Amino acid sequence: MPVPTYDQFIEPILRYLALHPQGSTAPAAHEAAAKQLGLTDEEKALILPSGVQRVYKNRAGWAHDRLKRAGLSSSPKHGFWKLTAAGIEFAKSNPAPLSDVAVQKLASEYLGVTLKPSGASGLPPAKPALVAIDHKTPTAATPDDQLDWAMAALRQSASDDLLERLASVSPSFFENLVLDVLHRMGYGASRDDLVQTGGPGDGGVDGVINLDRLGLEKVYVQAKRWQQSIGRPDIQAFYGALAGQKAKKGIFITTSTFTPQACEFAKSVEGIVLIDGARLTNLMIEYEVGISSRTIRIPKVDSDYFDEDAT
């Protein structure tokens, strides 16, 4: 028997977490779901074609991703799953077994919900959205459309995972990561041209990029691993820090978002670029910072080869 599809893992994961309201490690949830679904040792041993993960663990992970997007579960820290208050109530009010309609709704109707990291910063976890997004699954789509859909889903999942991990790293690690991203983007002739300066007495500047070997032109960087939105006063303070350094260019990067007022102020002055969490993770994916990727060979017939008239 093949390993069940990821949607079939949704209810076992939901029920297991409901029995553990204080949360559970992901591996424990994987095993509980596999046991509930009656997987054999041979089925549990199956590996994805990429060779990077067991099939059942991958599908359990995607099932939990759907529960998170529906606002029913969360990842307070990496590798740890816990139902939200809405998830606990949902499990109570929807006794087993869930209908096929309910399972498919969880599997497909919340795919457009962007997750926010719950944090290790002392702030309360961000509340996931509970609004269903119209995102049709590609069951009737062409294989090319299905591939595009799958790539978009994988990219979004990687972006959400990056935000979760960024929420738990130290401020120093985050500052260094930001400089790694900027260097991959082409800033600085070498990585040594990007210097981390954050810490006590940093004057509101966490990094400096020397755009030329003599250091005549610099870009100053502020990196904030926050959850609350960055407001206008924070950007004004950064602008003041730039003035104190007699600098003309600055980049403010955060794991969260910027308020409209902060964005308006940045537009009203010259030389400041704002990068929020969503854009940061997209840049990390594009420039492969903290990201690994694999190449997929897609066969397509070479029609020119079979064109006898051209020979």
GUMARZA-251240 format. One record per residue (C-alpha): residue number from 1; residue in three letters; y, z, x. Coordinates in nm, 3 decimals. Example, Ala and Ser with C-alpha at 12.3 -4.5 7.8 and 13.67 -1.06 7.14 Angstrom:
BEGIN
pos, code, yy, zz, xx
1, Ala, -0.450, 0.780, 1.230
2, Ser, -0.106, 0.714, 1.367
END
This chain:
BEGIN
pos, code, yy, zz, xx
1, Met, 0.000, 0.000, 0.000
2, Pro, 0.345, -0.089, 0.142
3, Val, 0.600, 0.183, 0.205
4, Pro, 0.809, 0.231, -0.115
5, Thr, 1.152, 0.070, -0.123
6, Tyr, 1.452, 0.292, -0.052
7, Asp, 1.542, 0.332, -0.420
8, Gln, 1.205, 0.499, -0.474
9, Phe, 1.304, 0.762, -0.217
10, Ile, 1.615, 0.863, -0.411
11, Glu, 1.448, 1.102, -0.655
12, Pro, 1.221, 1.275, -0.399
13, Ile, 1.521, 1.337, -0.174
14, Leu, 1.727, 1.462, -0.470
15, Arg, 1.453, 1.701, -0.589
16, Tyr, 1.383, 1.835, -0.241
17, Leu, 1.750, 1.911, -0.177
18, Ala, 1.778, 2.071, -0.522
19, Leu, 1.504, 2.313, -0.413
20, His, 1.707, 2.388, -0.099
21, Pro, 2.064, 2.441, -0.224
22, Gln, 2.171, 2.574, 0.117
23, Gly, 2.085, 2.237, 0.267
24, Ser, 1.811, 2.097, 0.487
25, Thr, 1.768, 1.902, 0.807
26, Ala, 1.719, 1.531, 0.756
27, Pro, 1.373, 1.528, 0.925
28, Ala, 1.250, 1.796, 0.683
29, Ala, 1.376, 1.590, 0.389
30, His, 1.209, 1.277, 0.532
31, Glu, 0.875, 1.454, 0.547
32, Ala, 0.909, 1.609, 0.201
33, Ala, 0.986, 1.269, 0.047
34, Ala, 0.694, 1.106, 0.230
35, Lys, 0.461, 1.377, 0.100
36, Gln, 0.593, 1.343, -0.254
37, Leu, 0.540, 0.967, -0.243
38, Gly, 0.189, 1.010, -0.106
39, Leu, 0.239, 0.815, 0.217
40, Thr, -0.059, 0.801, 0.450
41, Asp, -0.035, 0.860, 0.825
42, Glu, -0.074, 0.486, 0.877
43, Glu, 0.216, 0.412, 0.642
44, Lys, 0.431, 0.676, 0.810
45, Ala, 0.357, 0.519, 1.147
46, Leu, 0.502, 0.179, 1.048
47, Ile, 0.804, 0.079, 1.258
48, Leu, 1.096, -0.144, 1.159
49, Pro, 1.090, -0.495, 1.309
50, Ser, 1.381, -0.385, 1.531
51, Gly, 1.152, -0.120, 1.680
52, Val, 1.416, 0.153, 1.656
53, Gln, 1.297, 0.368, 1.364
54, Arg, 1.004, 0.441, 1.137
55, Val, 1.026, 0.255, 0.806
56, Tyr, 0.993, 0.559, 0.581
57, Lys, 1.265, 0.752, 0.767
58, Asn, 1.498, 0.454, 0.746
59, Arg, 1.444, 0.422, 0.371
60, Ala, 1.485, 0.796, 0.316
61, Gly, 1.814, 0.774, 0.503
62, Trp, 1.938, 0.490, 0.286
63, Ala, 1.835, 0.685, -0.025
64, His, 2.046, 0.978, 0.089
65, Asp, 2.333, 0.740, 0.165
66, Arg, 2.328, 0.634, -0.202
67, Leu, 2.329, 0.998, -0.317
68, Lys, 2.631, 1.062, -0.096
69, Arg, 2.818, 0.761, -0.232
70, Ala, 2.751, 0.885, -0.586
71, Gly, 2.910, 1.218, -0.489
72, Leu, 2.582, 1.405, -0.533
73, Ser, 2.510, 1.495, -0.170
74, Ser, 2.686, 1.541, 0.161
75, Ser, 2.631, 1.575, 0.535
76, Pro, 2.822, 1.891, 0.640
77, Lys, 2.709, 1.812, 0.994
78, His, 2.512, 1.533, 1.152
79, Gly, 2.144, 1.538, 1.058
80, Phe, 2.192, 1.800, 0.787
81, Trp, 2.188, 1.716, 0.414
82, Lys, 2.313, 1.928, 0.125
83, Leu, 2.371, 1.860, -0.243
84, Thr, 2.725, 1.893, -0.371
85, Ala, 2.800, 2.102, -0.679
86, Ala, 2.790, 1.777, -0.877
87, Gly, 2.449, 1.699, -0.726
88, Ile, 2.305, 2.037, -0.819
89, Glu, 2.432, 1.996, -1.175
90, Phe, 2.298, 1.640, -1.191
91, Ala, 1.950, 1.756, -1.084
92, Lys, 1.953, 2.032, -1.347
93, Ser, 2.072, 1.810, -1.631
94, Asn, 1.839, 1.520, -1.543
95, Pro, 1.483, 1.656, -1.528
96, Ala, 1.213, 1.458, -1.350
97, Pro, 1.131, 1.182, -1.364
98, Leu, 1.460, 0.993, -1.355
99, Ser, 1.458, 0.677, -1.563
100, Asp, 1.448, 0.342, -1.388
101, Val, 1.801, 0.279, -1.516
102, Ala, 1.929, 0.604, -1.362
103, Val, 1.763, 0.529, -1.028
104, Gln, 1.904, 0.177, -1.014
105, Lys, 2.248, 0.305, -1.105
106, Leu, 2.237, 0.546, -0.812
107, Ala, 2.101, 0.271, -0.588
108, Ser, 2.361, 0.008, -0.667
109, Glu, 2.671, 0.122, -0.853
110, Tyr, 2.844, 0.332, -0.587
111, Leu, 2.815, 0.104, -0.285
112, Gly, 3.190, 0.050, -0.264
113, Val, 3.267, 0.421, -0.237
114, Thr, 3.402, 0.501, 0.109
115, Leu, 3.274, 0.832, 0.239
116, Lys, 3.494, 1.087, 0.408
117, Pro, 3.363, 1.320, 0.676
118, Ser, 3.302, 1.681, 0.593
119, Gly, 3.423, 1.881, 0.873
120, Ala, 3.373, 2.107, 1.157
121, Ser, 3.746, 2.166, 1.180
122, Gly, 3.760, 2.470, 0.954
123, Leu, 3.890, 2.270, 0.661
124, Pro, 3.696, 2.241, 0.335
125, Pro, 3.467, 1.937, 0.312
126, Ala, 3.622, 1.628, 0.164
127, Lys, 3.513, 1.571, -0.193
128, Pro, 3.329, 1.240, -0.233
129, Ala, 3.452, 1.002, -0.499
130, Leu, 3.258, 0.996, -0.823
131, Val, 3.402, 0.669, -0.947
132, Ala, 3.149, 0.388, -0.982
133, Ile, 3.246, 0.073, -0.798
134, Asp, 3.137, -0.266, -0.932
135, His, 2.919, -0.389, -0.649
136, Lys, 2.638, -0.615, -0.764
137, Thr, 2.319, -0.615, -0.565
138, Pro, 2.212, -0.953, -0.433
139, Thr, 1.886, -0.980, -0.626
140, Ala, 1.977, -1.327, -0.756
141, Ala, 2.170, -1.434, -0.448
142, Thr, 2.068, -1.687, -0.186
143, Pro, 1.911, -1.555, 0.137
144, Asp, 2.241, -1.628, 0.321
145, Asp, 2.432, -1.426, 0.060
146, Gln, 2.178, -1.146, 0.089
147, Leu, 2.221, -1.145, 0.466
148, Asp, 2.600, -1.121, 0.433
149, Trp, 2.559, -0.837, 0.182
150, Ala, 2.316, -0.654, 0.409
151, Met, 2.547, -0.690, 0.710
152, Ala, 2.839, -0.551, 0.509
153, Ala, 2.627, -0.256, 0.395
154, Leu, 2.507, -0.184, 0.749
155, Arg, 2.862, -0.201, 0.883
156, Gln, 2.992, 0.035, 0.615
157, Ser, 2.708, 0.279, 0.679
158, Ala, 2.778, 0.275, 1.053
159, Ser, 3.148, 0.334, 0.987
160, Asp, 3.073, 0.634, 0.765
161, Asp, 2.830, 0.775, 1.022
162, Leu, 3.091, 0.739, 1.294
163, Leu, 3.346, 0.935, 1.087
164, Glu, 3.089, 1.212, 1.034
165, Arg, 3.024, 1.236, 1.406
166, Leu, 3.393, 1.221, 1.498
167, Ala, 3.453, 1.521, 1.271
168, Ser, 3.235, 1.739, 1.495
169, Val, 3.338, 1.631, 1.846
170, Ser, 3.580, 1.835, 2.055
171, Pro, 3.949, 1.734, 2.071
172, Ser, 3.905, 1.647, 2.440
173, Phe, 3.606, 1.423, 2.367
174, Phe, 3.797, 1.250, 2.090
175, Glu, 4.097, 1.186, 2.315
176, Asn, 3.870, 1.032, 2.578
177, Leu, 3.692, 0.822, 2.313
178, Val, 4.025, 0.686, 2.189
179, Leu, 4.114, 0.577, 2.542
180, Asp, 3.771, 0.411, 2.576
181, Val, 3.840, 0.210, 2.259
182, Leu, 4.185, 0.105, 2.377
183, His, 4.047, -0.003, 2.715
184, Arg, 3.774, -0.211, 2.548
185, Met, 4.054, -0.375, 2.349
186, Gly, 4.215, -0.486, 2.675
187, Tyr, 4.466, -0.214, 2.752
188, Gly, 4.488, -0.134, 3.123
189, Ala, 4.351, -0.345, 3.407
190, Ser, 4.082, -0.083, 3.468
191, Arg, 3.964, 0.233, 3.290
192, Asp, 4.150, 0.437, 3.556
193, Asp, 4.475, 0.300, 3.413
194, Leu, 4.416, 0.508, 3.097
195, Val, 4.477, 0.875, 3.171
196, Gln, 4.392, 1.164, 2.939
197, Thr, 4.677, 1.417, 2.930
198, Gly, 4.600, 1.627, 2.620
199, Gly, 4.594, 2.004, 2.634
200, Pro, 4.839, 2.296, 2.638
201, Gly, 5.187, 2.177, 2.723
202, Asp, 5.104, 1.810, 2.674
203, Gly, 5.440, 1.750, 2.509
204, Gly, 5.282, 1.578, 2.210
205, Val, 5.108, 1.312, 2.421
206, Asp, 4.730, 1.301, 2.465
207, Gly, 4.700, 0.991, 2.683
208, Val, 4.899, 0.746, 2.890
209, Ile, 4.813, 0.380, 2.948
210, Asn, 4.957, 0.204, 3.251
211, Leu, 4.996, -0.160, 3.151
212, Asp, 5.068, -0.266, 3.509
213, Arg, 4.940, -0.148, 3.845
214, Leu, 5.270, 0.015, 3.941
215, Gly, 5.300, 0.207, 3.616
216, Leu, 5.633, 0.052, 3.528
217, Glu, 5.525, -0.011, 3.169
218, Lys, 5.340, 0.259, 2.980
219, Val, 5.195, 0.316, 2.634
220, Tyr, 5.169, 0.676, 2.514
221, Val, 4.884, 0.785, 2.288
222, Gln, 4.849, 1.067, 2.036
223, Ala, 4.496, 1.137, 1.908
224, Lys, 4.439, 1.370, 1.612
225, Arg, 4.088, 1.462, 1.492
226, Trp, 4.213, 1.578, 1.153
227, Gln, 4.098, 1.558, 0.791
228, Gln, 4.426, 1.608, 0.610
229, Ser, 4.660, 1.309, 0.592
230, Ile, 4.913, 1.268, 0.872
231, Gly, 5.263, 1.302, 0.729
232, Arg, 5.607, 1.178, 0.824
233, Pro, 5.696, 1.495, 1.021
234, Asp, 5.399, 1.435, 1.255
235, Ile, 5.509, 1.078, 1.324
236, Gln, 5.868, 1.188, 1.372
237, Ala, 5.752, 1.449, 1.623
238, Phe, 5.554, 1.182, 1.809
239, Tyr, 5.859, 0.956, 1.809
240, Gly, 6.056, 1.243, 1.957
241, Ala, 5.790, 1.295, 2.222
242, Leu, 5.819, 0.928, 2.316
243, Ala, 6.196, 0.962, 2.345
244, Gly, 6.144, 1.264, 2.571
245, Gln, 5.931, 1.046, 2.798
246, Lys, 6.182, 0.759, 2.776
247, Ala, 5.892, 0.554, 2.639
248, Lys, 5.918, 0.250, 2.415
249, Lys, 5.557, 0.216, 2.299
250, Gly, 5.322, 0.461, 2.131
251, Ile, 4.991, 0.458, 1.944
252, Phe, 4.905, 0.736, 1.697
253, Ile, 4.533, 0.749, 1.616
254, Thr, 4.363, 0.981, 1.367
255, Thr, 4.025, 1.025, 1.200
256, Ser, 4.201, 1.075, 0.866
257, Thr, 4.478, 0.875, 0.695
258, Phe, 4.856, 0.842, 0.700
259, Thr, 5.079, 0.920, 0.405
260, Pro, 5.298, 0.638, 0.269
261, Gln, 5.601, 0.823, 0.405
262, Ala, 5.449, 0.830, 0.754
263, Cys, 5.377, 0.457, 0.736
264, Glu, 5.730, 0.382, 0.618
265, Phe, 5.881, 0.580, 0.905
266, Ala, 5.661, 0.400, 1.160
267, Lys, 5.779, 0.067, 1.019
268, Ser, 6.143, 0.176, 1.039
269, Val, 6.131, 0.229, 1.415
270, Glu, 6.015, 0.005, 1.696
271, Gly, 5.715, 0.052, 1.917
272, Ile, 5.483, 0.277, 1.711
273, Val, 5.140, 0.165, 1.590
274, Leu, 4.933, 0.377, 1.349
275, Ile, 4.552, 0.362, 1.345
276, Asp, 4.369, 0.559, 1.074
277, Gly, 4.003, 0.661, 1.063
278, Ala, 3.880, 0.349, 0.884
279, Arg, 4.052, 0.118, 1.131
280, Leu, 3.935, 0.327, 1.426
281, Thr, 3.569, 0.306, 1.325
282, Asn, 3.604, -0.070, 1.267
283, Leu, 3.743, -0.103, 1.619
284, Met, 3.458, 0.109, 1.756
285, Ile, 3.209, -0.122, 1.586
286, Glu, 3.388, -0.440, 1.695
287, Tyr, 3.420, -0.330, 2.060
288, Glu, 3.091, -0.135, 2.062
289, Val, 3.219, 0.208, 2.160
290, Gly, 2.955, 0.460, 2.056
291, Ile, 2.775, 0.170, 1.889
292, Ser, 2.472, -0.035, 1.987
293, Ser, 2.381, -0.362, 1.821
294, Arg, 2.087, -0.599, 1.812
295, Thr, 2.069, -0.977, 1.797
296, Ile, 1.885, -1.135, 1.507
297, Arg, 1.756, -1.490, 1.554
298, Ile, 1.792, -1.683, 1.227
299, Pro, 1.593, -2.010, 1.225
300, Lys, 1.761, -2.321, 1.090
301, Val, 1.631, -2.676, 1.107
302, Asp, 1.826, -2.899, 1.347
303, Ser, 1.889, -3.202, 1.126
304, Asp, 2.032, -3.399, 1.422
305, Tyr, 1.694, -3.376, 1.595
306, Phe, 1.526, -3.552, 1.303
307, Asp, 1.790, -3.824, 1.267
308, Glu, 1.591, -4.127, 1.377
309, Asp, 1.887, -4.361, 1.333
310, Ala, 2.079, -4.169, 1.600
311, Thr, 1.812, -4.231, 1.864
END
